[in-house]
Amino acid sequence: MSDTLRQQLLGLGFKEAPRPRADERRGGRAGAGKPAKGRDDRPGKQSRGGGARPAAGDPGRKGGKPPAQARRGGTGRGEIDLAKAYAIRAQKEKDERIAAEKEKQEQARRRREARAKLAAMVEGKVLNDPDAEIARHFEYGGKIKRIYVTEAQLRELNAGALGVLQLNGRYLLVDAGVLAGAEQVFPEAVALKVDPDAPAADDPYSDPKYQVPDDLVW
């Protein structure tokens, strides 16, 4: 631009542009082709003012963590239902054991009460004779047991007029009335109740000639 044209423009109010300093001119030439400071044009990166970075766990970000369900290997509704079924079954088995134990304790209580009532019932009514010498054998609890009676008592026992009770480890000879009452209170205590109308083969020990020798160990 010639000096005459420049002077005319200045006269019209235009201002002359400031000249760059020497160090800026050198820096501009040396930094040509390099990205401006503060920017990173690498893939996946943004400048400081270019917005938020991808959030942690974003599948599009390299190294991001997958969702919690994927890390657990796909835990779903099926596994939850299976665990619930196991818990229900375990609770049911526990309830059954508790119920069985309660029933066992209740049966033991009833047995104690029945045994005590039977003891009161037969008090003073036991007919065992300390001088009896005849062994009357009978089956009770899957084993052969015996009670000593007199000859008269043996006839009455075989005729059903007498019977035998087991109470507290002893075998007690009682009449038919006490035997019937004991059967109502504690049936398990009835050790021998003879039916006179039953065939003799049902009770092979009723005949004295079939008595088991006393020296025979059972």
C-alpha positions in Angstrom: 0.0 0.0 0.0 1.4 3.4 -1.0 1.9 6.1 1.6 -0.6 8.3 -0.2 -3.4 5.7 0.1 -2.5 4.9 3.7 -2.6 8.6 4.6 -6.0 9.0 2.9 -7.4 6.0 4.8 -6.1 7.3 8.1 -7.6 10.6 7.3 -11.0 9.0 6.9 -10.7 7.5 10.4 -9.3 4.1 9.8 -6.6 3.0 12.3 -3.5 1.2 11.4 -3.3 -2.5 12.7 -0.7 -3.1 15.3 2.4 -5.0 14.2 3.2 -8.4 15.9 6.2 -8.5 18.2 9.3 -10.4 17.2 8.8 -13.2 19.7 5.2 -13.8 18.6 6.4 -14.0 15.0 9.0 -16.6 15.9 6.5 -18.6 18.1 4.0 -18.7 15.3 6.4 -20.1 12.9 7.8 -22.7 15.3 4.4 -23.9 16.5 2.9 -24.3 13.0 1.1 -27.6 12.6 0.9 -28.4 16.3 -2.5 -28.5 18.2 -3.2 -25.7 20.6 -2.2 -26.1 24.2 -5.0 -27.6 26.3 -6.5 -29.7 23.5 -6.2 -33.4 22.9 -7.5 -34.5 19.5 -6.9 -38.2 20.2 -9.9 -40.6 19.8 -12.1 -40.8 22.9 -10.7 -37.5 24.3 -12.3 -34.1 24.4 -10.9 -30.7 25.2 -11.3 -29.1 28.5 -14.3 -27.1 27.3 -15.7 -29.8 25.1 -18.1 -31.4 27.5 -18.1 -34.3 30.1 -16.1 -37.4 29.6 -17.9 -40.8 29.3 -19.2 -42.0 32.7 -17.5 -45.0 34.4 -19.1 -48.2 33.3 -20.0 -46.9 29.8 -19.7 -49.9 27.5 -18.2 -47.6 24.8 -15.3 -46.6 27.0 -12.2 -48.7 27.0 -11.8 -50.4 30.3 -15.2 -49.5 31.6 -16.8 -51.9 34.1 -19.9 -53.9 32.9 -23.2 -53.7 34.8 -23.4 -55.5 38.2 -25.8 -58.2 36.8 -23.3 -59.1 34.0 -20.5 -59.4 36.6 -22.5 -61.9 38.6 -22.8 -64.1 35.6 -26.4 -63.4 34.8 -28.1 -64.1 38.2 -31.8 -63.9 37.4 -35.2 -64.8 38.7 -34.7 -68.6 38.3 -31.8 -68.7 40.9 -33.8 -66.5 43.3 -36.8 -68.9 43.1 -34.5 -71.9 43.6 -33.0 -70.4 46.7 -36.5 -69.6 48.0 -37.6 -73.2 47.4 -34.6 -74.5 49.4 -35.4 -72.2 52.2 -39.0 -73.3 52.3 -38.1 -77.0 52.3 -35.5 -76.5 55.1 -38.1 -74.7 57.2 -40.7 -77.4 56.6 -38.3 -80.1 57.6 -37.4 -78.2 60.8 -41.1 -77.8 61.6 -41.7 -81.5 61.1 -38.8 -82.4 63.5 -40.1 -80.0 66.1 -43.6 -81.5 65.8 -42.3 -85.1 66.0 -40.3 -84.2 69.1 -43.3 -82.6 70.7 -45.4 -85.6 70.0 -42.8 -87.9 71.4 -42.7 -85.9 74.6 -46.5 -85.9 74.8 -46.7 -89.6 74.5 -44.1 -90.0 77.3 -46.1 -87.7 79.5 -49.3 -89.7 78.9 -47.5 -93.0 79.6 -46.2 -91.6 82.9 -49.6 -90.4 83.9 -51.2 -93.8 82.9 -48.6 -95.7 84.8 -49.2 -93.7 87.9 -52.9 -94.1 87.7 -52.5 -97.9 87.2 -50.3 -98.1 90.3 -53.0 -96.4 92.3 -55.7 -98.7 90.9 -53.9 -102.0 91.8 -52.8 -100.9 95.2 -53.9 -103.6 97.7 -55.3 -105.8 94.9 -52.2 -107.7 93.9 -52.7 -111.5 94.4 -49.1 -112.7 94.1 -48.4 -115.5 96.6 -44.8 -115.6 98.0 -45.2 -119.3 98.6 -46.3 -120.1 95.0 -44.1 -122.7 93.2 -45.7 -123.2 89.9 -44.2 -121.2 87.0 -46.8 -120.0 84.5 -45.0 -119.0 81.3 -46.4 -116.6 78.8 -45.3 -114.5 75.9 -45.0 -110.7 76.4 -43.0 -108.1 74.4 -41.7 -110.7 72.1 -40.1 -112.7 74.9 -41.1 -115.6 77.2 -41.9 -114.4 80.7 -43.1 -116.2 83.8 -45.0 -115.7 87.0 -45.2 -118.1 90.0 -48.7 -119.1 91.0 -50.4 -121.7 93.2 -52.3 -124.7 91.7 -55.6 -122.9 92.4 -54.4 -119.7 90.9 -53.1 -121.6 87.8 -56.6 -123.0 87.1 -58.2 -119.5 87.6 -55.6 -117.9 85.4 -56.2 -120.4 82.6 -59.9 -120.0 82.9 -59.6 -116.2 82.5 -60.7 -115.4 86.1 -57.2 -113.9 86.8 -54.7 -112.0 84.7 -51.2 -110.6 84.7 -50.1 -107.0 84.6 -46.6 -105.6 84.1 -45.8 -102.6 86.2 -42.5 -101.1 87.1 -40.6 -104.2 86.1 -42.9 -106.6 88.1 -45.5 -109.1 87.0 -48.6 -108.8 89.1 -51.4 -111.3 89.4 -54.8 -109.6 89.6 -58.5 -110.6 89.2 -60.4 -110.2 85.9 -62.1 -107.0 87.1 -58.8 -105.2 87.9 -57.4 -106.5 84.6 -60.3 -105.0 82.7 -59.9 -101.6 84.4 -56.1 -101.6 83.8 -56.8 -102.3 80.1 -58.8 -99.1 79.9 -56.2 -97.0 81.7 -52.9 -98.5 80.3 -53.4 -101.3 77.7 -49.7 -101.8 77.3 -49.4 -103.0 80.9 -51.6 -106.1 80.2 -49.1 -109.0 80.0 -51.5 -112.0 80.1 -55.2 -112.1 79.5 -56.5 -115.6 78.8 -59.6 -116.2 76.7 -61.1 -119.4 78.0 -62.9 -120.0 74.7 -59.7 -119.7 72.6 -58.1 -122.9 71.2 -55.4 -124.4 73.4 -52.9 -124.1 70.6 -53.1 -120.3 71.0 -51.5 -120.5 74.5 -49.3 -123.6 74.7 -48.1 -122.7 78.1 -51.6 -123.0 79.7 -51.2 -126.7 80.3 -49.0 -127.5 83.3 -47.5 -130.5 81.5 -45.9 -128.1 79.0 -44.2 -126.0 81.6 -40.7 -124.9 80.8 -38.1 -126.2 83.3 -37.0 -123.6 85.8 -33.3 -124.3 85.0 -33.8 -123.4 81.4 -32.2 -120.0 80.6 -34.3 -117.8 78.2 
